[in-house]
Amino acid sequence: MTTTIKAAVLSAGAWSQSSHLPALKGDKRVELVALSSPNTEMAEALGRQFEVPLVVADWREALATKPDIVVVSSPPVAHEEQVIAALEAGAHVLVEKPFALSAGPARRMRDAAERLGKALLVGFGWPAAPVFALSRRLIEAGEIGAVEHLTMHLAVNTRALLSGSTDGGWGGKLESSTATYTDKAISGGGSAAVTMSHELGMVEWLVGEPIVALNASTFPPASDIDLHTTVNAEFAGGGSAVISAASTHPYLARPQWHMALYGSKGQLWADSVADTLRLVRASGEVVEYGAPEASGLYDAGAPTKALIECAFGAPAPAGLTARLATHVVAVTDAIYLSAKNNQKLRVDIE
C-alpha cells in the first residue's frame, strides 16, 4: 500500500478554508496537489495559504492531476457532475451537504460510487462528536431497547446567511457566496436542506431505521428559503419522532443540539452546549456523562479525515455514507412537499 496519497479540493471556499484544507494539510500522508474555485481571487488566496501547487478556475484541470481523494465543496447544484467525474477519475470522494437538490441526482451519485467501488462520503460530521458517538454506543449496547419516540432540536447561527449575509461564521477569513444559501435552485432550500439534513442523517444513524412517513411545516410559510422547520416522522420499525431546526440570530456560534430518545428499556437526554448526556434505565437508575466523553464540540475536519482513512482501506463510516445521504435527500424532498401541500407523505426506501 502506498504511504502517501494525492488530494484535490473542487470549488474551495470559506468552508474549505476552515475544514477541508486544514485537515488535508495537517496529515503527513496527504499531498495536497490541486484546488479549484471559479472565484480566481479566492482560489489564489487559498493556494497561498495552504501552499497548493496547482490553483485553477476549472475543476476539470484539478481532476487531471489524478488525485486519490477529492473533496467536492461546491453548491449542491454542481454536485452530481463533479462527484461522478471525480469517481470516474478513480478518486474516493467527500461531498458537502446538502448532498443533492433532489433524490434523482442523489441516487445517481450513490449508484456511480457503488458501481466503481469507490468510497463516497457526505459531510455529516456530527456523528464524530463525542456526545453522539457515546449515544450510539449506548444504543448498540442495548441500553435503550426498541426505539419508541425521539425528539431532536437543532439551532444554528444561519439566520443571517439564509437572509443574504456572506458570513457563515465558519471561522475563516473568506466570505460565502450569497447565492449558495439564498437561491433554492443552487442550494436546495433553507433550514430543511442546510441544517435539518444534519439532523436527518443523525437521527437515522442513531436509531438505525429510516424515516418512512412524515408531515412538516416551515417558516416563513411557503418560502423557498425557510428559516425554521418542524417535522413529525415515523420510523420503519414503528417509532415516532419530532424533529425541528431553527436559524438563530448570531448570539451563539456553537450549534445547539437537544435530544431526548425513549425506548423500551431506557432513555437518553443530550445537550450539546452543556456537554451532557443522561441515561435513565427502566429501573430508575440514572447515569450522567459529561465532558470530555459527552462533549458536544464539532470537529469540522472529521469528514475529511474519514475520507483520508477510506483511501488507506478503512470502511466508510456508517453516518457519512452516500446511501444514508440519498435517503436524507428523499426525506427533505418530502418535507418541502408536505409543508407546501399540508399533507402527510410516505417516503420511499431505495
C-alpha positions as semicolon CSV with decimal commas, in nm:
position;residue;x (nm);y (nm);z (nm)
1;M;0,000;0,000;0,000
2;T;0,121;0,349;-0,083
3;T;0,233;0,560;0,210
4;T;0,110;0,888;0,060
5;I;-0,196;0,994;-0,135
6;K;-0,276;1,291;-0,355
7;A;-0,571;1,517;-0,276
8;A;-0,766;1,786;-0,459
9;V;-1,044;2,021;-0,347
10;L;-1,301;2,133;-0,602
11;S;-1,483;2,466;-0,568
12;A;-1,297;2,553;-0,249
13;G;-1,434;2,842;-0,048
14;A;-1,492;2,970;0,304
15;W;-1,594;2,633;0,447
16;S;-1,298;2,456;0,286
17;Q;-1,069;2,717;0,438
18;S;-1,195;2,625;0,784
19;S;-1,240;2,250;0,748
20;H;-1,119;2,053;0,446
21;L;-0,792;2,224;0,367
22;P;-0,656;2,228;0,725
23;A;-0,741;1,858;0,765
24;L;-0,568;1,766;0,439
25;K;-0,266;1,985;0,503
26;G;-0,234;1,855;0,859
27;D;-0,193;1,489;0,756
28;K;0,161;1,398;0,655
29;R;0,029;1,111;0,442
30;V;-0,154;1,356;0,214
31;E;-0,008;1,562;-0,067
32;L;-0,244;1,848;-0,149
33;V;-0,187;1,881;-0,523
34;A;-0,469;2,100;-0,657
35;L;-0,765;2,317;-0,574
36;S;-1,020;2,492;-0,788
37;S;-1,259;2,781;-0,748
38;P;-1,448;2,985;-1,007
39;N;-1,355;3,282;-0,790
40;T;-0,995;3,344;-0,901
41;E;-0,913;3,576;-0,614
42;M;-1,040;3,323;-0,360
43;A;-0,854;3,037;-0,528
44;E;-0,526;3,227;-0,525
45;A;-0,568;3,326;-0,160
46;L;-0,633;2,967;-0,057
47;G;-0,348;2,842;-0,272
48;R;-0,105;3,073;-0,097
49;Q;-0,237;2,996;0,250
50;F;-0,218;2,617;0,208
51;E;0,078;2,603;-0,033
52;V;-0,111;2,426;-0,312
53;P;0,098;2,387;-0,630
54;L;-0,191;2,395;-0,878
55;V;-0,466;2,655;-0,840
56;V;-0,723;2,670;-1,121
57;A;-1,065;2,809;-1,205
58;D;-1,179;2,496;-1,391
59;W;-1,230;2,196;-1,163
60;R;-1,161;1,958;-1,453
61;E;-0,798;2,072;-1,453
62;A;-0,771;1,979;-1,086
63;L;-0,904;1,630;-1,163
64;A;-0,644;1,595;-1,438
65;T;-0,380;1,562;-1,164
66;K;-0,529;1,215;-1,091
67;P;-0,584;1,264;-0,718
68;D;-0,655;0,967;-0,494
69;I;-0,911;1,163;-0,292
70;V;-1,129;1,457;-0,389
71;V;-1,335;1,694;-0,177
72;V;-1,630;1,846;-0,363
73;S;-1,717;2,171;-0,185
74;S;-1,940;2,330;-0,448
75;P;-2,306;2,427;-0,403
76;P;-2,549;2,132;-0,440
77;V;-2,645;2,228;-0,794
78;A;-2,294;2,129;-0,911
79;H;-2,251;1,814;-0,703
80;E;-2,369;1,549;-0,949
81;E;-2,139;1,647;-1,234
82;Q;-1,832;1,698;-1,015
83;V;-1,882;1,393;-0,791
84;I;-1,937;1,148;-1,076
85;A;-1,642;1,291;-1,270
86;A;-1,418;1,255;-0,963
87;L;-1,533;0,898;-0,904
88;E;-1,474;0,809;-1,270
89;A;-1,126;0,964;-1,243
90;G;-1,050;0,699;-0,981
91;A;-1,085;0,902;-0,660
92;H;-1,259;0,841;-0,333
93;V;-1,485;1,141;-0,276
94;L;-1,622;1,355;0,005
95;V;-1,905;1,587;-0,097
96;E;-2,059;1,854;0,119
97;K;-2,421;1,850;0,225
98;P;-2,692;1,910;0,115
99;F;-2,597;1,607;-0,096
100;A;-2,823;1,694;-0,390
101;L;-3,108;1,921;-0,495
102;S;-3,341;1,621;-0,526
103;A;-3,349;1,244;-0,494
104;G;-3,268;1,169;-0,860
105;P;-2,915;1,320;-0,862
106;A;-2,851;1,170;-0,517
107;R;-2,932;0,820;-0,642
108;R;-2,714;0,862;-0,949
109;M;-2,412;0,969;-0,740
110;R;-2,467;0,684;-0,495
111;D;-2,502;0,430;-0,776
112;A;-2,189;0,557;-0,953
113;A;-1,980;0,512;-0,638
114;E;-2,111;0,161;-0,581
115;R;-2,057;0,065;-0,946
116;L;-1,699;0,195;-0,940
117;G;-1,615;0,054;-0,598
118;K;-1,516;0,392;-0,453
119;A;-1,600;0,549;-0,120
120;L;-1,844;0,838;-0,144
121;L;-1,884;1,021;0,184
122;V;-2,119;1,309;0,261
123;G;-2,027;1,581;0,508
124;F;-2,233;1,467;0,806
125;G;-1,963;1,537;1,062
126;W;-2,173;1,532;1,379
127;P;-2,159;1,154;1,442
128;A;-1,794;1,213;1,536
129;A;-1,893;1,449;1,820
130;P;-1,836;1,259;2,147
131;V;-2,191;1,313;2,278
132;F;-2,342;1,140;1,974
133;A;-2,074;0,875;1,939
134;L;-2,142;0,779;2,302
135;S;-2,518;0,782;2,238
136;R;-2,471;0,539;1,951
137;R;-2,259;0,307;2,166
138;L;-2,523;0,302;2,438
139;I;-2,796;0,225;2,186
140;E;-2,589;-0,054;2,029
141;A;-2,522;-0,195;2,377
142;G;-2,898;-0,239;2,424
143;E;-2,943;0,031;2,689
144;I;-3,245;0,185;2,512
145;G;-3,408;-0,123;2,366
146;A;-3,663;-0,078;2,089
147;V;-3,688;0,290;1,995
148;E;-4,036;0,426;2,065
149;H;-4,001;0,804;2,038
150;L;-3,737;1,067;1,971
151;T;-3,734;1,444;1,987
152;M;-3,445;1,639;1,839
153;H;-3,394;2,013;1,801
154;L;-3,102;2,188;1,635
155;A;-3,049;2,563;1,639
156;V;-2,767;2,705;1,427
157;N;-2,644;3,059;1,362
158;T;-2,757;3,062;0,998
159;R;-3,033;3,324;1,001
160;A;-2,809;3,593;0,857
161;L;-2,663;3,357;0,598
162;L;-3,008;3,246;0,478
163;S;-3,109;3,613;0,465
164;G;-2,826;3,716;0,232
165;S;-2,520;3,766;0,451
166;T;-2,183;3,645;0,320
167;D;-2,053;3,547;0,666
168;G;-2,136;3,193;0,765
169;G;-1,942;3,217;1,090
170;W;-1,717;2,935;0,973
171;G;-1,408;3,080;1,136
172;G;-1,226;3,162;0,813
173;K;-1,147;3,497;0,660
174;L;-1,320;3,435;0,327
175;E;-1,686;3,511;0,262
176;S;-1,951;3,270;0,136
177;S;-2,136;3,339;-0,187
178;T;-2,487;3,461;-0,107
179;A;-2,647;3,251;-0,385
180;T;-2,513;2,935;-0,222
181;Y;-2,767;2,984;0,058
182;T;-3,039;3,212;-0,080
183;D;-3,119;3,063;-0,422
184;K;-3,314;2,736;-0,391
185;A;-3,211;2,632;-0,743
186;I;-2,850;2,634;-0,620
187;S;-2,881;2,538;-0,252
188;G;-3,186;2,313;-0,238
189;G;-3,366;2,529;0,018
190;G;-3,329;2,686;0,360
191;S;-3,312;2,533;0,706
192;A;-3,462;2,199;0,598
193;A;-3,186;2,149;0,341
194;V;-2,893;2,327;0,507
195;T;-2,948;2,249;0,877
196;M;-3,201;1,970;0,910
197;S;-3,005;1,749;0,669
198;H;-2,755;1,711;0,956
199;E;-3,036;1,606;1,188
200;L;-3,197;1,363;0,947
201;G;-2,867;1,188;0,890
202;M;-2,801;1,186;1,265
203;V;-3,147;1,051;1,353
204;E;-3,136;0,764;1,105
205;W;-2,777;0,678;1,203
206;L;-2,860;0,674;1,574
207;V;-3,189;0,488;1,551
208;G;-3,071;0,252;1,278
209;E;-3,401;0,284;1,091
210;P;-3,514;0,502;0,802
211;I;-3,795;0,756;0,819
212;V;-4,085;0,621;0,615
213;A;-4,360;0,882;0,665
214;L;-4,385;1,246;0,772
215;N;-4,575;1,569;0,779
216;A;-4,397;1,902;0,802
217;S;-4,430;2,277;0,832
218;T;-4,185;2,556;0,754
219;F;-4,147;2,922;0,845
220;P;-4,198;3,157;0,672
221;P;-4,480;2,953;0,520
222;A;-4,430;2,865;0,152
223;S;-4,090;3,037;0,146
224;D;-3,821;2,887;-0,079
225;I;-3,565;2,971;0,191
226;D;-3,720;2,861;0,518
227;L;-3,571;2,979;0,847
228;H;-3,734;2,717;1,072
229;T;-3,864;2,365;1,007
230;T;-4,074;2,118;1,207
231;V;-4,128;1,753;1,114
232;N;-4,340;1,475;1,264
233;A;-4,192;1,149;1,141
234;E;-4,241;0,773;1,161
235;F;-3,965;0,513;1,152
236;A;-3,977;0,184;0,966
237;G;-3,988;-0,002;1,300
238;G;-4,295;0,185;1,421
239;G;-4,136;0,451;1,643
240;S;-4,205;0,821;1,602
241;A;-4,003;1,141;1,606
242;V;-4,047;1,517;1,631
243;I;-3,755;1,691;1,460
244;S;-3,708;2,067;1,442
245;A;-3,444;2,306;1,313
246;A;-3,413;2,679;1,383
247;S;-3,197;2,955;1,238
248;T;-3,081;3,179;1,521
249;H;-2,958;3,534;1,545
250;P;-2,578;3,546;1,590
251;Y;-2,575;3,538;1,970
252;L;-2,410;3,196;1,994
253;A;-2,178;3,049;1,735
254;R;-2,187;2,694;1,871
255;P;-2,473;2,480;1,729
256;Q;-2,730;2,384;1,993
257;W;-2,849;2,022;1,986
258;H;-3,111;1,891;2,227
259;M;-3,217;1,527;2,203
260;A;-3,449;1,303;2,403
261;L;-3,470;0,937;2,299
262;Y;-3,720;0,699;2,460
263;G;-3,711;0,321;2,429
264;S;-3,847;0,002;2,583
265;K;-3,550;-0,028;2,822
266;G;-3,435;0,326;2,889
267;Q;-3,398;0,681;2,765
268;L;-3,128;0,929;2,668
269;W;-3,122;1,305;2,703
270;A;-2,844;1,510;2,540
271;D;-2,746;1,877;2,542
272;S;-2,453;1,954;2,312
273;V;-2,382;2,300;2,455
274;A;-2,381;2,183;2,816
275;D;-2,170;1,880;2,713
276;T;-2,406;1,644;2,894
277;L;-2,567;1,308;2,824
278;R;-2,805;1,138;3,068
279;L;-2,900;0,770;3,053
280;V;-3,210;0,669;3,252
281;R;-3,262;0,295;3,279
282;A;-3,604;0,133;3,323
283;S;-3,504;0,052;3,682
284;G;-3,481;0,423;3,756
285;E;-3,101;0,422;3,767
286;V;-2,952;0,740;3,625
287;V;-2,607;0,761;3,469
288;E;-2,468;1,107;3,398
289;Y;-2,194;1,173;3,142
290;G;-2,007;1,499;3,096
291;A;-1,712;1,639;2,906
292;P;-1,492;1,514;2,756
293;E;-1,677;1,186;2,688
294;A;-2,007;1,368;2,623
295;S;-1,862;1,681;2,463
296;G;-2,079;1,846;2,200
297;L;-1,792;2,016;2,023
298;Y;-1,787;1,975;1,645
299;D;-1,474;1,865;1,462
300;A;-1,512;2,040;1,125
301;G;-1,238;1,825;0,976
302;A;-1,391;1,489;1,077
303;P;-1,545;1,403;0,736
304;T;-1,220;1,494;0,557
305;K;-1,020;1,280;0,798
306;A;-1,262;0,991;0,736
307;L;-1,206;1,028;0,360
308;I;-0,831;1,000;0,411
309;E;-0,878;0,680;0,609
310;C;-1,100;0,536;0,333
311;A;-0,815;0,588;0,088
312;F;-0,600;0,372;0,316
313;G;-0,857;0,093;0,326
314;A;-1,093;0,185;0,609
315;P;-1,467;0,131;0,551
316;A;-1,694;0,430;0,506
317;P;-1,832;0,542;0,846
318;A;-2,200;0,450;0,874
319;G;-2,303;0,808;0,949
320;L;-2,144;0,952;0,635
321;T;-2,245;0,713;0,357
322;A;-2,399;0,814;0,026
323;R;-2,675;0,558;0,081
324;L;-2,776;0,732;0,405
325;A;-2,747;1,074;0,240
326;T;-2,964;0,965;-0,053
327;H;-3,247;0,879;0,182
328;V;-3,196;1,210;0,364
329;V;-3,249;1,391;0,032
330;A;-3,568;1,191;-0,030
331;V;-3,692;1,285;0,318
332;T;-3,604;1,652;0,255
333;D;-3,799;1,644;-0,073
334;A;-4,098;1,509;0,121
335;I;-4,060;1,779;0,389
336;Y;-4,091;2,060;0,136
337;L;-4,380;1,893;-0,045
338;S;-4,562;1,820;0,281
339;A;-4,517;2,178;0,403
340;K;-4,643;2,313;0,072
341;N;-4,950;2,090;0,048
342;N;-5,022;2,041;0,419
343;Q;-5,036;1,664;0,392
344;K;-4,877;1,351;0,536
345;L;-4,646;1,174;0,291
346;R;-4,480;0,836;0,263
347;V;-4,104;0,826;0,191
348;D;-3,972;0,552;-0,035
349;I;-3,667;0,346;0,063
350;E;-3,430;0,262;-0,222
